[in-house]
Amino acid sequence: MHEFKYKHGELYCENIKVRDLALRFETPLYVYSYHTLIDHYLKLKDAFRKIEPLICYSVKANSNLAILKALVDKGAGLDIVSGGELFRAQKVGCPVERIVYASVGKTDAEIKDAIRKKILFFNVESLPELRNIDRIAKKLGKKINVAIRINPDVEAKTHKYITTGKITNKFGIDLKSAHKILLLRDEFPNLVICGLHIHIGSQITESAPYIAAIAKVSAFVARLKKKGIILKYLNIGGGLGIIYNKETPQTAKKFADKVLPLLEKNNLEVILEPGRFIVGNAGILVARILYVKNTPKKKFYIVDAGMNDLIRPAIYGAYHNVIPLKEVKGGREKADVVGPICESGDFLAKERKLPRIKEGEYLAVMGSGAYGFSMSSNYNSRRRPAEVMVVKDKVYMIRSRDAYDDLVRHEKIPFALMGL
């Protein structure tokens, strides 16, 4: 559930009318509900309370400092994938023992920085990476924890671009290769291989793929124990789906009920890495209708938000429910909601039955909290939108809209071109 609801015909975020936010901060505008954000985190924490896992929020889903700070203050750790995300984690005061570092392509500089900061561990994606971390740790005179990311070759039944647990994906190490690495762990004297990690994809709405992956890894852990290889952590990743349209994703409790029996048998400390599940439905993108365009074939609502603000529909064909800020009664007709970007792929919704809405009115693109602003860009030299967070009856600006100067802040015209 979320805290974006109609009251007296107007869409509210918690106790504040969204239209008032659009008028005050202008559009496009990202609006987040603090209560929804924290509620989803606590539901997951409560569902797994029996084993008290470390829940590391996946920073890539939405990396705004206010989002991170709100979750860290409630006890969350952070799952990071870059030096920039480590920097953000430090900015919000996340304890280093609650930071895990994934990514298939960590640079030497990023590895050095994370080792010096003494993070909990790296999730290692390949043998060359393992050797590199060992080399860098030796050079720094440190010993660092690592977990081996296992690719369990499990079909997650999600979009092909966000499935990560098949053997044809770039992520992780197959079980046979991981077994060889663990048998040769003494060859990495500067590493403590202390855990296993799996992450099979994103927007997964069924428990079966998780059960299959955890069962494979559990059997692997049992084999390792027989050979005297004792691990401490099992990181089961994230990827829990949310409702965008007609999906029927599992609740936190139902998911926990299915996987807890498997996890308890392993007797390992469990880590979860949810992102979308926590922040997805905690945010919306508000856009203003610039023009209503009727053609012989189709009707278009042309809005001031585009694929640079929310790219998921363009690259994934992702569905986001689109609703007016003011409830409109009467008939509905099919229309596309499109943006101002010079691309045919610039759309937020296609073939939707929407009420007749006038120019100048506002629309809310629901479920935009995850992979919305964090994947936004300045394409077409557009300024990225502002972000605000609502806490009950108060609103806070958590990121100001780009200024035009921001677009060229790092650009230089060579002196040699001045006189040409």
C-alpha positions in Angstrom: 0.0 0.0 0.0 1.0 3.6 -0.3 0.0 7.1 0.9 -1.1 8.6 -2.4 -4.9 8.7 -2.3 -7.8 10.7 -3.4 -9.6 12.8 -0.8 -12.6 14.9 -1.8 -11.7 14.5 -5.4 -8.0 15.6 -5.1 -4.9 13.4 -5.0 -3.0 13.7 -1.7 0.4 12.5 -0.6 -0.1 11.8 3.1 -1.8 15.0 4.4 -0.8 17.3 1.6 -2.6 18.0 -1.7 -0.3 17.1 -4.6 -1.7 19.9 -6.7 -0.4 22.4 -4.1 3.1 20.8 -4.5 2.9 21.1 -8.3 2.0 24.8 -8.0 4.6 25.5 -5.4 7.6 23.6 -6.8 6.5 23.4 -10.5 6.7 20.4 -12.7 8.1 17.9 -13.6 8.3 17.0 -9.9 9.1 13.9 -8.0 7.1 13.5 -4.8 7.9 10.9 -2.1 5.9 9.7 0.9 8.1 9.2 3.9 5.5 7.0 5.6 5.3 4.7 2.6 9.1 4.4 2.4 9.5 3.5 6.1 6.4 1.3 6.2 7.7 -0.9 3.4 11.1 -1.3 5.1 9.6 -2.2 8.4 7.2 -4.7 6.9 10.2 -6.6 5.4 12.1 -6.3 8.7 9.1 -7.6 10.6 8.5 -10.5 8.2 12.0 -11.8 8.7 12.3 -10.9 12.4 12.8 -14.6 13.3 16.3 -14.5 11.8 17.1 -10.8 12.2 18.7 -10.2 8.8 20.7 -7.2 7.8 18.5 -5.4 5.3 20.8 -3.4 2.9 18.7 -1.0 0.9 19.8 -1.1 -2.8 21.1 2.5 -3.3 20.8 2.3 -7.1 17.0 2.2 -6.9 16.9 5.8 -5.6 20.0 7.4 -4.2 18.7 10.7 -2.9 20.4 11.4 0.4 17.1 12.0 2.2 15.9 8.6 1.2 19.1 6.9 2.4 19.2 8.9 5.6 15.6 8.0 6.5 16.3 4.3 6.0 19.7 4.2 7.7 18.2 5.9 10.8 15.8 3.0 11.0 18.6 0.5 11.0 19.0 -0.3 7.3 22.3 -1.0 5.7 23.2 -0.1 2.2 23.9 -2.2 -0.9 26.2 -0.1 -3.2 27.6 -0.6 -6.7 30.0 2.3 -7.2 32.4 4.7 -5.6 29.8 7.4 -5.9 27.3 5.3 -3.9 29.9 4.7 -1.2 30.4 8.4 -1.0 26.6 8.8 -0.6 26.6 6.1 2.1 29.2 8.0 4.1 27.4 11.3 3.6 24.3 9.9 5.5 26.4 8.3 8.2 25.8 4.6 7.3 28.0 2.5 9.6 30.6 0.7 7.4 29.7 -2.6 8.9 26.3 -2.3 7.2 27.7 -1.6 3.7 28.0 -4.3 1.1 29.6 -3.6 -2.3 28.4 -5.3 -5.5 29.1 -4.5 -9.2 30.8 -6.5 -11.9 33.3 -3.8 -12.8 34.8 -2.3 -9.7 37.9 -0.1 -10.5 41.1 -0.2 -8.6 40.4 3.2 -7.2 37.0 2.1 -6.0 38.3 -1.1 -4.4 41.1 0.8 -2.6 38.6 3.4 -1.2 36.2 0.7 0.0 39.1 -1.3 1.7 40.3 1.8 3.5 36.7 2.5 4.7 36.5 -1.1 6.1 33.1 -2.0 4.5 31.5 -5.3 5.6 32.5 -7.1 2.4 32.6 -7.0 -1.4 30.3 -9.2 -3.5 32.9 -10.7 -6.0 31.6 -11.4 -9.5 34.6 -13.1 -11.2 37.9 -14.8 -10.5 39.9 -11.9 -12.1 38.1 -9.5 -9.7 38.9 -11.8 -6.7 42.6 -11.8 -7.7 42.6 -8.0 -8.1 41.0 -7.3 -4.7 43.6 -9.7 -3.1 46.4 -7.8 -4.9 45.1 -4.4 -3.8 44.5 -5.6 -0.2 48.1 -6.9 0.0 49.4 -3.6 -1.3 47.5 -1.7 1.4 48.5 -4.2 4.1 44.9 -5.1 4.8 42.7 -8.2 5.0 39.2 -7.8 3.6 36.0 -9.8 3.7 34.5 -11.0 0.4 31.4 -13.0 -0.6 31.3 -15.0 -3.8 28.3 -14.0 -6.0 26.8 -17.2 -7.3 25.0 -17.4 -10.6 22.5 -20.2 -9.9 21.2 -20.4 -13.5 17.6 -19.7 -12.4 14.9 -18.1 -14.6 13.4 -15.2 -12.8 10.5 -14.6 -15.2 11.0 -10.9 -15.5 12.1 -8.5 -18.3 15.2 -9.8 -20.1 17.1 -6.6 -19.2 16.6 -7.0 -15.5 17.1 -10.8 -15.1 20.6 -11.5 -13.6 20.6 -15.1 -12.5 20.9 -17.0 -15.8 24.2 -18.4 -16.8 24.1 -16.3 -20.0 24.0 -13.1 -17.9 27.2 -11.2 -17.0 26.7 -11.5 -13.3 28.2 -13.9 -10.8 30.1 -17.2 -10.9 28.7 -20.6 -11.7 28.6 -23.2 -8.9 31.3 -25.4 -10.3 33.8 -22.5 -10.7 32.8 -21.1 -7.2 33.6 -24.6 -5.7 37.1 -24.5 -7.3 37.7 -21.0 -6.0 36.7 -22.0 -2.4 38.9 -25.0 -2.5 41.8 -22.8 -3.4 40.9 -20.0 -0.9 44.4 -20.2 0.6 45.8 -18.7 -2.6 44.1 -15.4 -1.6 45.9 -14.7 1.7 44.6 -11.1 1.9 40.9 -12.1 1.6 38.5 -13.8 4.0 35.9 -15.5 1.8 33.1 -15.4 4.3 29.9 -15.7 2.4 27.8 -16.3 -0.7 25.6 -13.9 -2.6 22.8 -14.4 -5.1 20.7 -11.9 -6.9 18.5 -13.3 -9.7 16.8 -10.2 -11.1 14.4 -7.4 -10.5 10.6 -7.0 -10.3 10.1 -10.6 -9.5 6.5 -11.3 -8.4 6.7 -15.1 -7.6 8.6 -16.9 -4.8 9.4 -20.0 -7.0 12.6 -18.5 -8.5 13.9 -17.5 -5.1 13.2 -20.9 -3.7 15.0 -22.6 -6.5 18.0 -20.3 -6.2 18.2 -20.6 -2.4 17.8 -24.4 -2.6 20.7 -24.6 -5.0 22.9 -22.5 -2.8 21.8 -24.3 0.3 22.9 -27.6 -1.2 26.2 -26.0 -2.2 26.7 -24.7 1.4 26.1 -28.3 2.7 28.7 -29.7 0.4 31.2 -27.0 1.5 30.6 -27.9 5.2 31.6 -31.5 4.5 34.9 -30.3 3.2 35.5 -28.1 6.2 34.6 -24.8 4.4 32.6 -22.8 6.9 30.9 -19.6 5.8 29.2 -16.8 7.8 26.9 -14.9 5.5 24.3 -15.7 2.9 23.1 -12.7 0.9 19.9 -13.5 -1.0 19.8 -10.2 -2.9 16.7 -8.3 -3.7 14.4 -8.0 -6.6 11.0 -8.3 -5.0 8.3 -7.0 -7.3 5.7 -4.3 -6.6 2.3 -3.5 -8.1 2.5 -1.3 -11.2 -0.6 -2.5 -13.0 -2.2 -5.9 -12.5 0.7 -7.7 -10.9 0.0 -9.8 -7.9 3.4 -9.7 -6.1 3.9 -11.6 -2.9 3.8 -9.6 0.3 6.8 -9.4 2.6 5.2 -11.9 5.0 4.3 -14.4 2.2 7.8 -14.2 0.8 9.3 -14.7 4.2 7.0 -17.7 5.0 8.3 -19.4 1.8 12.0 -18.8 2.1 12.6 -18.8 5.9 12.5 -22.6 6.3 15.4 -22.9 3.8 17.3 -20.0 5.3 17.0 -21.3 8.9 18.5 -24.7 7.9 21.7 -23.0 6.7 22.4 -21.4 10.1 24.1 -18.4 8.3 23.6 -14.7 8.9 21.2 -13.5 6.2 21.4 -10.3 4.2 18.7 -8.9 2.0 19.1 -6.2 -0.7 15.7 -4.7 -1.5 15.4 -1.6 -3.5 12.2 -1.3 -5.5 10.1 -3.1 -2.9 10.9 -0.3 -0.4 10.9 2.9 -2.6 9.0 2.0 -5.8 5.5 2.9 -4.6 6.8 5.6 -2.3 7.2 8.0 -5.1 5.3 9.6 -8.0 6.3 11.8 -10.9 4.0 14.8 -11.4 3.6 16.3 -14.9 1.6 19.2 -16.4 -0.3 18.8 -19.6 1.0 21.2 -22.1 -1.1 20.3 -25.1 -4.0 17.9 -26.0 -3.3 16.8 -29.5 -6.0 15.0 -31.6 -5.0 13.3 -34.8 -7.1 11.1 -37.2 -5.5 8.0 -35.6 -4.8 8.9 -32.0 -5.1 11.3 -29.1 -2.0 12.6 -27.3 -1.5 14.2 -23.9 1.8 16.1 -24.4 3.2 16.7 -20.9 6.3 18.5 -19.6 7.9 15.3 -18.3 9.8 13.0 -20.7 12.0 10.0 -21.0 14.9 12.0 -19.6 12.9 12.2 -16.3 11.5 8.6 -16.3 13.1 6.3 -18.8 11.6 3.0 -17.7 8.7 3.0 -20.2 11.1 3.8 -23.1 13.7 1.1 -22.4 11.7 -1.6 -20.7 8.2 -0.9 -22.0 7.4 -0.6 -18.3 3.8 0.1 -17.3 3.1 3.0 -14.8 -0.4 3.8 -13.9 -1.2 7.4 -14.9 -4.0 9.3 -13.0 -5.1 13.0 -12.9 -4.5 14.9 -9.7 -8.1 16.0 -9.8 -10.7 13.2 -10.2 -12.6 13.6 -13.5 -16.0 12.0 -14.0 -17.4 11.0 -17.3 -16.3 9.0 -20.3 -12.9 7.8 -21.0 -11.0 7.5 -24.3 -7.7 6.0 -25.3 -4.7 8.3 -25.4 -0.9 8.3 -25.3 0.9 10.3 -22.6 4.0 11.6 -24.3 6.8 14.0 -23.4 8.7 16.8 -25.2 11.8 14.8 -26.1 12.8 14.4 -29.8 12.4 10.7 -29.8 9.4 8.5 -30.8 10.3 6.4 -27.7 9.5 9.4 -25.5 6.3 8.2 -23.8 5.1 7.6 -20.3 2.0 5.6 -21.2 0.4 4.2 -24.4 -3.1 3.3 -25.3 -4.5 4.2 -21.9 -8.2 4.8 -21.2 -8.1 8.2 -19.5 -10.7 10.7 -18.6 -11.0 13.9 -20.7 -8.4 16.2 -19.2 -7.8 19.8 -20.2 -4.6 21.5 -21.0 -2.9 23.0 -18.0 -4.1 20.1 -15.7 -1.7 17.7 -14.0 -1.1 14.0 -14.1 0.6 11.7 -11.6 2.8 8.8 -12.9 2.5 6.3 -10.1 5.1 3.9 -8.8 8.0 6.1 -9.9 10.0 6.0 -6.7 12.4 3.3 -8.0 14.7 3.8 -11.0 13.0 7.1 -11.8 15.1 10.0 -10.8 18.2 7.7 -10.3 18.1 6.9 -14.1 17.2 10.5 -15.2 19.4 12.5 -17.5 19.9 15.9 -19.1 19.1 14.6 -22.6 17.9 17.4 -24.9 19.7 19.7 -22.4 16.7 19.4 -20.1 17.0 20.2 -16.5 16.4 17.3 -14.1 13.4 17.7 -11.9 13.1 18.7 -8.3 12.4 16.1 -5.6 10.3 16.7 -2.5 9.5 14.5 0.5 6.2 14.6 2.4 6.1 13.7 6.1 2.5 13.9 7.3 1.5 17.5 6.8 5.0 18.9 6.0 7.0 19.0 2.8 10.7 19.2 2.4 12.7 20.0 -0.8 15.3 17.1 -1.0 16.8 18.1 -4.3 16.4 21.4 -6.2 15.6 21.5 -9.9 18.7 21.8 -12.1 19.6 25.4 -13.1 20.6 26.1 -16.7 24.2 26.7 -15.4 24.2 23.1 -14.1 23.9 21.9 -17.7 27.3 23.4 -18.6 29.0 23.5 -15.3 31.8 21.0 -16.3 32.1 22.0 -19.9 34.9 24.1 -21.4 35.4 25.9 -24.7 39.1 25.6 -25.7 40.9 28.9 -25.9 42.0 28.0 -29.4 38.3 28.1 -30.6 37.7 31.6 -29.4 39.1 33.3 -32.4 38.0 30.8 -35.1 
